[in-house]
Amino acid sequence: MLVMGGRLVCFYPVLREDDVENHFPEHPCLKLIVSSEQIPSSRFSRVLLTIVKTVSYTDKIAEAAKIKHQEFKENYVKCETIVKI
């Protein structure tokens, strides 16, 4: 469990395309404080993200996460069905 003020640091893979803004993962309890891109090739890169916990996890956030998870699950099943056809 990440403590309040704790930092999470991870690499995030990116497909480099012209005029495309990167969208990094977001969470209501976390804030992106630093990002640094490493470009090993002209097509791909990776971004080192440093994220800090700024808000405690609440029941309201848990309910919103449950709804998002259900929406993702429904969309995943739809995509899986289309691929099988």
C-alpha positions as CSV (number, residue, x, y, z in Angstrom):
1,M,0.0,0.0,0.0
2,L,1.3,3.4,-0.9
3,V,1.4,5.8,2.0
4,M,0.3,9.4,1.8
5,G,3.1,11.4,0.1
6,G,4.7,8.2,-1.1
7,R,6.0,8.1,-4.7
8,L,5.4,5.5,-7.4
9,V,8.0,5.4,-10.2
10,C,7.6,3.3,-13.3
11,F,8.3,3.2,-17.0
12,Y,5.4,3.7,-19.4
13,P,5.9,2.5,-23.0
14,V,4.9,4.9,-25.8
15,L,4.4,4.5,-29.6
16,R,5.9,7.7,-31.1
17,E,3.7,9.3,-33.6
18,D,3.7,12.9,-35.0
19,D,1.3,15.3,-33.3
20,V,-0.1,12.8,-30.8
21,E,-0.2,13.9,-27.2
22,N,0.7,11.2,-24.6
23,H,-2.0,10.2,-22.2
24,F,-0.6,8.7,-19.1
25,P,-2.7,6.7,-16.5
26,E,-4.6,8.8,-14.0
27,H,-6.1,8.2,-10.6
28,P,-8.0,10.6,-8.3
29,C,-5.6,9.8,-5.4
30,L,-2.4,10.3,-7.4
31,K,-0.7,13.3,-9.1
32,L,2.0,13.1,-11.8
33,I,4.9,15.2,-10.7
34,V,7.7,14.4,-13.2
35,S,7.9,12.6,-16.5
36,S,11.1,12.0,-18.5
37,E,11.2,10.4,-22.0
38,Q,13.9,8.0,-23.1
39,I,14.0,7.5,-26.9
40,P,15.7,4.2,-27.8
41,S,14.3,4.2,-31.4
42,S,12.5,6.5,-33.8
43,R,9.3,4.5,-33.4
44,F,9.1,3.7,-29.7
45,S,10.1,5.4,-26.5
46,R,9.4,5.0,-22.8
47,V,8.6,7.6,-20.2
48,L,9.7,7.4,-16.6
49,L,6.8,8.6,-14.6
50,T,7.0,9.8,-11.0
51,I,3.6,9.9,-9.3
52,V,2.9,11.0,-5.7
53,K,-0.1,10.0,-3.5
54,T,-2.0,13.2,-2.6
55,V,-5.4,12.0,-1.4
56,S,-6.6,9.1,0.7
57,Y,-8.7,6.4,-0.9
58,T,-12.4,6.9,0.0
59,D,-15.7,5.0,-0.5
60,K,-16.7,7.5,-3.2
61,I,-13.5,6.8,-5.1
62,A,-13.9,3.0,-4.7
63,E,-17.5,3.2,-6.1
64,A,-16.2,5.2,-9.1
65,A,-13.4,2.7,-9.7
66,K,-16.0,-0.2,-9.6
67,I,-18.1,1.5,-12.3
68,K,-15.0,2.2,-14.5
69,H,-13.9,-1.5,-14.0
70,Q,-17.3,-2.7,-15.1
71,E,-17.3,-0.5,-18.2
72,F,-13.9,-1.7,-19.1
73,K,-15.0,-5.3,-18.6
74,E,-18.1,-4.8,-20.8
75,N,-16.0,-3.2,-23.6
76,Y,-13.4,-6.0,-23.4
77,V,-16.0,-8.7,-23.8
78,K,-17.4,-6.8,-26.8
79,C,-14.0,-6.6,-28.5
80,E,-13.3,-10.2,-27.7
81,T,-16.6,-11.2,-29.3
82,I,-15.8,-9.2,-32.5
83,V,-12.3,-10.7,-32.8
84,K,-13.7,-14.3,-32.6
85,I,-16.3,-13.7,-35.4
